[in-house]
Amino acid sequence: MEGDSTGVALPEDALAEILRRLPPRRLAASRCVCKAWRAIVDGRRLLLPELLPHSVRGIFLMYNDLDYPVFLSHPSLEPEVFGKLDFHRDTDPYCWSWSTASVRGHCNGLLLYKDKRGLHVANPATQRRALLPPPPPPPSGRRWWGFQHLVFDPAESPQYKVLLVPEDPDEEEVSVDLRQKARDEPSVEWPASTWVLCAFSSCTGQWEERAFAREGEAAGMASDEVLNSDGFLQSCSAYWRGVLYVQCNGGVTVMRISLSSNMYRVIKMPTDIEKSEYSHPYLGRSNEGLCCASLHDWYKLRVWILDEDDSCGKMEWVLKHHIDIHHSVSRVKLFCEENEGPWKLQDANCYEDYGQQNLQDSNNDEDGSNSAVVKSKVEWDSDSDGIVDNDIVQNFSQFISILGFHPYKDVIFLNLALDRALAYHLNTSMVQDLGKICPYDYGGTAAYIKSSFVYTPCLMGDFPENKSRAHVGG
């Protein structure tokens, strides 16, 4: 109707039927008309419903002192993901002793990983990959550019971006200039009003420096207390509604980075969050949006959702769950002794488990078109698989850590003492045993999971290749 503030002149059902008939590119463009149209397109999954199945395919795991990642998944689901990727094993057996690869991130079906050749972006579901050119050297005074974070939204564009984000926005100045300035002028704000990052775009095939202006208040004063934050195992990030959220400064702050407006905002973690030597705050995305979780007193799980008010720019963490999970995980101990678990580890560190098909041989279809769309069963039946339903409770006094969130359901994945992976349903307290999580012949005091990424597939056949032929993978 005329004058409708929502911008919807027709009933939602009628408008949805009209939008459904648009070609994919025009349908994607219609999301930019207004918030109401975007809500209809996204809420009803009108765009690419077959290519974005909204499912969890598995979990990528990086272990300390292991050269290659491990993929935990349900073996009956297709397409096969891990065995056909060649980043986990060099094809030259003589390179085995010094070749390594690590998964650095995941975003909406694409995987970011690094090996001896450099950074790669790959689609494990369709077996396409591109090797990125090396980033330019960091500016004078900075030792490194930072952690790598992938940005990709197939509903918006087939193109992707990679950002190098330092853990500390003033990393290059912390050692000398800023720390001295903080002692001389305690009132100096942190972080800086302008933040320069290095970014790669698949559209141009090049790295470039991008300056982001700070909006909103600073995190605090540039004092030693602010800058001397201890490091943590992984720099978690999440991409939500066109904005990249990255944990920085030891995980105690979140940087909200908008690539469309070249603005960034500092968001402090919840004030009552607790960080310990065995558990750090985990940033992720759930079906409700951006969320973070932490464990305190070993078994007290708390989950917050970020409430963003676009009208006034206010952002507030809202506590959604505060659960004592000790009783639930204690029930798993006996259950696990009698069950192997429905999910299996695909371990690239074990030579016998290595799949010999090279990814570069799969980068093109038989006709060379490189445009096939994989259509397979990719959904994990998360409501009936591996449910722990026994009432026997055994004493459990080992550590638990967070592996990630299910991006489309109220489920959090947990690591139970480097022995089992669990899926915990936050609304019902239902626990599902997924399977063994410890690789063969792995253990000791230095054994732990350094990072983990919940993998959701994207079945889009098209994959943008870099402009520079010298750096195209496959």
KOLTIMAR-796939 format. One record per residue (C-alpha): residue number from 1; x, y, z. Coordinates in steps of 0.001 Angstrom, whole numbers, m for minus. Example, Ala and Ser with C-alpha at 12.3 -4.5 7.8 and 13.67 -1.06 7.14 Angstrom:
<sites>
<1; <12300; m4500; 7800>>,
<2; <13670; m1060; 7140>>,
</sites>
This chain:
<sites>
<1; <0; 0; 0>>,
<2; <1093; 3565; m666>>,
<3; <2935; 5064; 2287>>,
<4; <3673; 1687; 3817>>,
<5; <6861; 2174; 5876>>,
<6; <7932; m1405; 5257>>,
<7; <8146; m863; 1510>>,
<8; <5854; m3875; 847>>,
<9; <2934; m2828; m1385>>,
<10; <1541; m6358; m1679>>,
<11; <807; m9106; 829>>,
<12; <3991; m11042; 1626>>,
<13; <2734; m14252; 29>>,
<14; <1921; m12497; m3234>>,
<15; <5221; m10611; m3297>>,
<16; <7130; m13821; m2551>>,
<17; <5512; m15524; m5559>>,
<18; <6490; m12604; m7793>>,
<19; <10071; m12511; m6531>>,
<20; <10344; m16282; m6929>>,
<21; <9984; m15865; m10694>>,
<22; <12957; m13530; m11045>>,
<23; <16288; m14795; m12436>>,
<24; <18877; m15428; m9678>>,
<25; <20922; m12268; m10343>>,
<26; <17860; m9996; m10329>>,
<27; <16515; m11780; m7288>>,
<28; <19815; m11089; m5511>>,
<29; <19582; m7419; m6532>>,
<30; <16030; m7217; m5164>>,
<31; <17397; m7838; m1674>>,
<32; <18866; m4316; m1790>>,
<33; <15524; m2603; m2398>>,
<34; <14491; m2516; 1253>>,
<35; <14698; m4536; 4478>>,
<36; <11251; m6035; 3949>>,
<37; <12198; m7465; 540>>,
<38; <15464; m8811; 1922>>,
<39; <13573; m10455; 4791>>,
<40; <11212; m12156; 2341>>,
<41; <14002; m13395; 54>>,
<42; <16137; m14639; 2950>>,
<43; <13336; m15881; 5206>>,
<44; <11726; m17935; 2474>>,
<45; <15072; m18950; 958>>,
<46; <13999; m17857; m2513>>,
<47; <17570; m17409; m3688>>,
<48; <19510; m20538; m4660>>,
<49; <17525; m22981; m2501>>,
<50; <19230; m25984; m4119>>,
<51; <22725; m24516; m3888>>,
<52; <22538; m23486; m217>>,
<53; <21092; m26502; 1602>>,
<54; <21519; m24856; 5040>>,
<55; <23055; m28000; 6480>>,
<56; <26136; m28990; 8436>>,
<57; <28359; m31381; 6495>>,
<58; <31069; m31835; 9117>>,
<59; <33728; m30151; 11238>>,
<60; <37305; m29348; 10213>>,
<61; <39761; m29752; 13099>>,
<62; <43346; m28577; 13479>>,
<63; <45406; m30355; 16164>>,
<64; <48618; m29249; 17821>>,
<65; <51713; m31012; 16453>>,
<66; <49820; m32569; 13522>>,
<67; <50713; m31400; 10031>>,
<68; <47322; m31773; 8399>>,
<69; <43685; m31109; 9270>>,
<70; <41144; m33759; 10199>>,
<71; <37541; m33786; 8996>>,
<72; <34788; m35202; 11199>>,
<73; <31670; m36085; 9227>>,
<74; <28899; m38577; 8652>>,
<75; <30295; m41088; 6118>>,
<76; <26936; m41762; 4444>>,
<77; <26475; m38179; 3288>>,
<78; <27462; m36970; m163>>,
<79; <29250; m35362; m1884>>,
<80; <32514; m36671; m505>>,
<81; <34406; m33704; 879>>,
<82; <37739; m34494; 2425>>,
<83; <39182; m37407; 491>>,
<84; <39361; m35509; m2812>>,
<85; <41035; m32365; m1539>>,
<86; <44747; m32368; m2175>>,
<87; <45775; m29761; 381>>,
<88; <46144; m32376; 3098>>,
<89; <48840; m34425; 1384>>,
<90; <51580; m33509; m1063>>,
<91; <51520; m35702; m4171>>,
<92; <55301; m36112; m3894>>,
<93; <55927; m38744; m1183>>,
<94; <59417; m37337; m587>>,
<95; <57851; m34052; 585>>,
<96; <55906; m35826; 3329>>,
<97; <58362; m34954; 6095>>,
<98; <58180; m31185; 5681>>,
<99; <54934; m30416; 3865>>,
<100; <52091; m29085; 6031>>,
<101; <48654; m27600; 5490>>,
<102; <46226; m25863; 7803>>,
<103; <42627; m24749; 7477>>,
<104; <42382; m21056; 8336>>,
<105; <38680; m20404; 7958>>,
<106; <35347; m21157; 6360>>,
<107; <32520; m18966; 5112>>,
<108; <29255; m20131; 3537>>,
<109; <30719; m23185; 1833>>,
<110; <34176; m21950; 864>>,
<111; <37302; m23026; 2718>>,
<112; <40448; m20992; 3295>>,
<113; <43622; m23015; 3822>>,
<114; <47372; m22561; 3649>>,
<115; <50140; m24907; 2569>>,
<116; <53719; m24527; 1296>>,
<117; <52430; m22930; m1926>>,
<118; <50479; m20198; m158>>,
<119; <46844; m19369; 595>>,
<120; <44058; m21210; m1217>>,
<121; <40307; m20759; m1421>>,
<122; <38418; m23956; m2243>>,
<123; <34889; m25283; m2471>>,
<124; <35127; m28809; m1020>>,
<125; <31634; m29755; m2212>>,
<126; <32332; m29029; m5890>>,
<127; <36103; m29664; m5844>>,
<128; <37144; m26257; m7156>>,
<129; <40110; m24289; m5904>>,
<130; <42145; m21150; m6515>>,
<131; <45636; m20287; m5312>>,
<132; <45898; m16681; m4144>>,
<133; <48887; m14516; m5012>>,
<134; <51151; m13738; m2050>>,
<135; <50119; m10617; m112>>,
<136; <52381; m7571; m302>>,
<137; <54946; m7097; 2461>>,
<138; <53501; m5431; 5564>>,
<139; <54156; m1725; 6180>>,
<140; <57317; m670; 7950>>,
<141; <57132; m1429; 11639>>,
<142; <54589; m4227; 11345>>,
<143; <55879; m7778; 11635>>,
<144; <52907; m9394; 9900>>,
<145; <49573; m8515; 8396>>,
<146; <47480; m10704; 10688>>,
<147; <45059; m13632; 10745>>,
<148; <43335; m14563; 7481>>,
<149; <39536; m14312; 7313>>,
<150; <37310; m15318; 4396>>,
<151; <34234; m13337; 3292>>,
<152; <31746; m14989; 935>>,
<153; <27988; m14798; 424>>,
<154; <26706; m16687; m2649>>,
<155; <23324; m14996; m2244>>,
<156; <25055; m11697; m2991>>,
<157; <27798; m12628; m5455>>,
<158; <29998; m15560; m6559>>,
<159; <33043; m13431; m5703>>,
<160; <34918; m13731; m2399>>,
<161; <37327; m11648; m347>>,
<162; <40099; m12447; 2123>>,
<163; <41053; m10003; 4865>>,
<164; <44258; m10027; 6883>>,
<165; <43223; m8822; 10337>>,
<166; <45807; m8382; 13113>>,
<167; <44788; m9683; 16512>>,
<168; <45450; m6196; 17847>>,
<169; <44358; m3251; 15637>>,
<170; <47536; m1423; 16712>>,
<171; <49779; m4485; 16371>>,
<172; <52413; m2621; 14367>>,
<173; <52771; 66; 17044>>,
<174; <52402; m1933; 20211>>,
<175; <56070; m2816; 20627>>,
<176; <57403; 733; 20588>>,
<177; <55400; 3784; 19584>>,
<178; <51945; 3187; 21007>>,
<179; <53151; 1638; 24239>>,
<180; <55479; 4580; 24866>>,
<181; <52727; 7007; 23931>>,
<182; <50349; 5256; 26324>>,
<183; <52820; 5796; 29169>>,
<184; <53292; 9454; 28275>>,
<185; <49646; 10186; 27460>>,
<186; <47300; 7788; 29342>>,
<187; <44269; 9463; 27746>>,
<188; <45095; 8240; 24206>>,
<189; <42134; 6258; 22814>>,
<190; <42433; 2699; 21570>>,
<191; <42009; 1582; 18836>>,
<192; <42909; 4218; 16272>>,
<193; <40296; 6221; 14361>>,
<194; <41548; 4712; 11077>>,
<195; <42460; 1055; 10658>>,
<196; <44340; m133; 7552>>,
<197; <43852; m3761; 6509>>,
<198; <45158; m5803; 3614>>,
<199; <42383; m7350; 1498>>,
<200; <42232; m9691; m1491>>,
<201; <39351; m9646; m3977>>,
<202; <38652; m12502; m6390>>,
<203; <37047; m9910; m8664>>,
<204; <40356; m8116; m9270>>,
<205; <42717; m10960; m8359>>,
<206; <44827; m8547; m6332>>,
<207; <45669; m7552; m2792>>,
<208; <45157; m3965; m1747>>,
<209; <45282; m1878; 1390>>,
<210; <41898; m697; 2619>>,
<211; <41369; 1951; 5268>>,
<212; <38417; 1537; 7637>>,
<213; <37153; 4483; 9683>>,
<214; <36048; 3804; 13235>>,
<215; <32455; 4563; 14121>>,
<216; <31244; 4685; 17669>>,
<217; <33283; 4781; 20827>>,
<218; <36779; 3410; 21337>>,
<219; <37380; 323; 23445>>,
<220; <39268; 2332; 26041>>,
<221; <42559; 4022; 26675>>,
<222; <45821; 2811; 25141>>,
<223; <47230; 1580; 28422>>,
<224; <49411; m1443; 29074>>,
<225; <46402; m3220; 30542>>,
<226; <44532; m2910; 27245>>,
<227; <47435; m3869; 25021>>,
<228; <48944; m6655; 27119>>,
<229; <46235; m9210; 26356>>,
<230; <47332; m12799; 26151>>,
<231; <46963; m14548; 22834>>,
<232; <44446; m17294; 22202>>,
<233; <44276; m20386; 20047>>,
<234; <42298; m19046; 17099>>,
<235; <40978; m15734; 15875>>,
<236; <37317; m16629; 15447>>,
<237; <35234; m14762; 12906>>,
<238; <31684; m14820; 11583>>,
<239; <30061; m13260; 8535>>,
<240; <26518; m12066; 9051>>,
<241; <24352; m9839; 6830>>,
<242; <27219; m8296; 4942>>,
<243; <29425; m7640; 7968>>,
<244; <32527; m9495; 9163>>,
<245; <32941; m9888; 12922>>,
<246; <36441; m10775; 14133>>,
<247; <37770; m11519; 17614>>,
<248; <40777; m9343; 18484>>,
<249; <42893; m8313; 21440>>,
<250; <43087; m11758; 22983>>,
<251; <39444; m12466; 22216>>,
<252; <38067; m9806; 24582>>,
<253; <36904; m7447; 21826>>,
<254; <35094; m7952; 18526>>,
<255; <35723; m5807; 15477>>,
<256; <32628; m5250; 13325>>,
<257; <33992; m4653; 9808>>,
<258; <31687; m3426; 7042>>,
<259; <33264; m3893; 3620>>,
<260; <30479; m1961; 1889>>,
<261; <30925; 1225; 3930>>,
<262; <34622; 879; 4889>>,
<263; <33669; 1408; 8520>>,
<264; <34499; m605; 11624>>,
<265; <33179; m609; 15151>>,
<266; <34559; m1932; 18419>>,
<267; <32272; m4297; 20340>>,
<268; <33301; m5440; 23789>>,
<269; <32593; m8985; 24836>>,
<270; <29949; m9402; 27563>>,
<271; <31232; m7873; 30796>>,
<272; <30501; m11006; 32816>>,
<273; <32255; m13383; 30434>>,
<274; <35043; m15422; 31971>>,
<275; <38239; m16503; 30247>>,
<276; <40484; m19225; 31605>>,
<277; <43505; m21206; 30528>>,
<278; <41305; m24066; 29316>>,
<279; <38416; m22132; 27778>>,
<280; <38236; m18949; 25708>>,
<281; <35179; m17068; 24453>>,
<282; <34048; m18500; 21117>>,
<283; <32543; m16218; 18472>>,
<284; <30215; m17707; 15886>>,
<285; <26913; m17540; 14072>>,
<286; <23693; m19323; 14946>>,
<287; <20195; m19190; 13504>>,
<288; <19567; m16063; 15599>>,
<289; <22608; m14171; 14379>>,
<290; <25998; m13357; 15851>>,
<291; <26632; m15149; 19123>>,
<292; <29410; m15943; 21553>>,
<293; <29781; m18670; 24133>>,
<294; <32006; m19466; 27077>>,
<295; <32452; m22129; 29731>>,
<296; <33097; m21164; 33334>>,
<297; <33481; m23367; 36398>>,
<298; <34225; m26092; 33831>>,
<299; <30611; m26993; 33020>>,
<300; <28578; m23766; 33118>>,
<301; <27788; m22957; 29498>>,
<302; <26633; m19470; 28632>>,
<303; <25555; m18222; 25206>>,
<304; <24939; m14583; 24252>>,
<305; <23286; m13152; 21123>>,
<306; <24299; m9737; 19792>>,
<307; <21258; m7453; 19599>>,
<308; <21879; m4725; 17026>>,
<309; <19599; m1675; 16792>>,
<310; <20218; m181; 13346>>,
<311; <18230; 2947; 14096>>,
<312; <20531; 4181; 16862>>,
<313; <23627; 2050; 16303>>,
<314; <23284; 429; 19720>>,
<315; <24735; m3044; 20165>>,
<316; <24139; m5162; 23235>>,
<317; <24914; m8744; 24193>>,
<318; <21812; m10563; 25449>>,
<319; <22271; m13702; 27552>>,
<320; <20123; m16414; 25933>>,
<321; <21331; m19569; 27677>>,
<322; <22949; m20292; 31025>>,
<323; <23126; m24069; 31404>>,
<324; <24948; m26479; 33678>>,
<325; <25880; m29235; 31217>>,
<326; <27728; m31464; 33698>>,
<327; <24829; m33918; 34107>>,
<328; <24287; m34158; 30338>>,
<329; <27909; m34850; 29419>>,
<330; <28297; m37294; 32305>>,
<331; <25602; m39446; 30712>>,
<332; <27693; m39672; 27557>>,
<333; <30573; m41536; 29182>>,
<334; <28830; m44895; 29471>>,
<335; <27030; m44423; 26183>>,
<336; <30321; m43870; 24357>>,
<337; <31824; m47068; 25709>>,
<338; <29178; m49009; 23828>>,
<339; <28983; m46981; 20612>>,
<340; <31503; m45949; 18002>>,
<341; <29396; m42978; 16976>>,
<342; <27787; m42197; 13605>>,
<343; <30458; m39687; 12515>>,
<344; <33953; m40713; 11449>>,
<345; <37331; m38995; 11370>>,
<346; <38961; m38596; 7976>>,
<347; <42566; m38148; 9011>>,
<348; <45023; m36855; 6412>>,
<349; <47890; m37550; 8826>>,
<350; <47245; m41280; 8394>>,
<351; <48654; m42368; 5033>>,
<352; <46255; m45288; 4638>>,
<353; <43263; m42917; 4800>>,
<354; <44582; m40603; 2084>>,
<355; <42398; m40232; m1025>>,
<356; <44647; m40113; m4085>>,
<357; <42422; m38070; m6394>>,
<358; <43962; m34655; m6936>>,
<359; <41723; m31621; m6693>>,
<360; <43185; m30005; m9807>>,
<361; <41955; m32959; m11857>>,
<362; <38426; m32178; m10683>>,
<363; <38467; m28451; m11418>>,
<364; <36814; m28998; m14796>>,
<365; <33872; m31071; m15950>>,
<366; <34257; m33687; m18635>>,
<367; <33321; m31089; m21228>>,
<368; <35636; m28499; m19673>>,
<369; <32760; m26193; m18771>>,
<370; <33559; m25988; m15050>>,
<371; <29883; m25223; m14392>>,
<372; <28345; m28380; m12963>>,
<373; <26097; m28190; m9937>>,
<374; <26400; m31009; m7430>>,
<375; <23043; m32301; m6264>>,
<376; <23317; m34797; m3443>>,
<377; <22077; m35569; 7>>,
<378; <24131; m33319; 2246>>,
<379; <21915; m32940; 5307>>,
<380; <22833; m34442; 8630>>,
<381; <19666; m35621; 10408>>,
<382; <20388; m33618; 13509>>,
<383; <17182; m34622; 15272>>,
<384; <17661; m38371; 15496>>,
<385; <21327; m39276; 15045>>,
<386; <23357; m40546; 18001>>,
<387; <20941; m39438; 20727>>,
<388; <22187; m40184; 24238>>,
<389; <19091; m41387; 26088>>,
<390; <20456; m43394; 29022>>,
<391; <19743; m42262; 32571>>,
<392; <22961; m43581; 34086>>,
<393; <25315; m40857; 35239>>,
<394; <29001; m41532; 35781>>,
<395; <31394; m39126; 37402>>,
<396; <33004; m36874; 34806>>,
<397; <35803; m34478; 35718>>,
<398; <37576; m33750; 32433>>,
<399; <37676; m30632; 30277>>,
<400; <35182; m29522; 27656>>,
<401; <35766; m27012; 24868>>,
<402; <33630; m25418; 22168>>,
<403; <33999; m26565; 18559>>,
<404; <31430; m24260; 16975>>,
<405; <27772; m23429; 16403>>,
<406; <25256; m24909; 14005>>,
<407; <24548; m21825; 11862>>,
<408; <20913; m22772; 11219>>,
<409; <19789; m24381; 14482>>,
<410; <20096; m23858; 18224>>,
<411; <22900; m26404; 18504>>,
<412; <26441; m26051; 19810>>,
<413; <29211; m28573; 19095>>,
<414; <31476; m29579; 21987>>,
<415; <34773; m31394; 22415>>,
<416; <34578; m33844; 25301>>,
<417; <38108; m34309; 26694>>,
<418; <39638; m34852; 23234>>,
<419; <37672; m38089; 23096>>,
<420; <34209; m37410; 21681>>,
<421; <32411; m34709; 19732>>,
<422; <28934; m33853; 20969>>,
<423; <26018; m31877; 19591>>,
<424; <24142; m30120; 22406>>,
<425; <20665; m28743; 21679>>,
<426; <20403; m25515; 23639>>,
<427; <16610; m25355; 23836>>,
<428; <15914; m28977; 24754>>,
<429; <19201; m30092; 26434>>,
<430; <19234; m33104; 24120>>,
<431; <22753; m34520; 23670>>,
<432; <23967; m36353; 20596>>,
<433; <27206; m38311; 20458>>,
<434; <28811; m37730; 17070>>,
<435; <31831; m39977; 17422>>,
<436; <35509; m40230; 18287>>,
<437; <37493; m37047; 17896>>,
<438; <41033; m38152; 18771>>,
<439; <43201; m39148; 15777>>,
<440; <44965; m42494; 15804>>,
<441; <48026; m42666; 18044>>,
<442; <47612; m39056; 19176>>,
<443; <47850; m37941; 22781>>,
<444; <50082; m36633; 25536>>,
<445; <50327; m33358; 27421>>,
<446; <50750; m31334; 24210>>,
<447; <47659; m32823; 22528>>,
<448; <44820; m30370; 21953>>,
<449; <42638; m28882; 19233>>,
<450; <44048; m25554; 18047>>,
<451; <41070; m24522; 15940>>,
<452; <37829; m25871; 14499>>,
<453; <35419; m24833; 11759>>,
<454; <31881; m26090; 11229>>,
<455; <31549; m26762; 7500>>,
<456; <28336; m26017; 5593>>,
<457; <28301; m26827; 1859>>,
<458; <27655; m24539; m1080>>,
<459; <26773; m26444; m4246>>,
<460; <27389; m23562; m6645>>,
<461; <29254; m24916; m9670>>,
<462; <30733; m21582; m10765>>,
<463; <33959; m20660; m9026>>,
<464; <35740; m17362; m9673>>,
<465; <39333; m17811; m10760>>,
<466; <41994; m15204; m10099>>,
<467; <42876; m12754; m12852>>,
<468; <46570; m13611; m12621>>,
<469; <47168; m16848; m14547>>,
<470; <50332; m17516; m12567>>,
<471; <48357; m18021; m9418>>,
<472; <45320; m19974; m10608>>,
<473; <45095; m23312; m8845>>,
<474; <44174; m26322; m10929>>,
</sites>
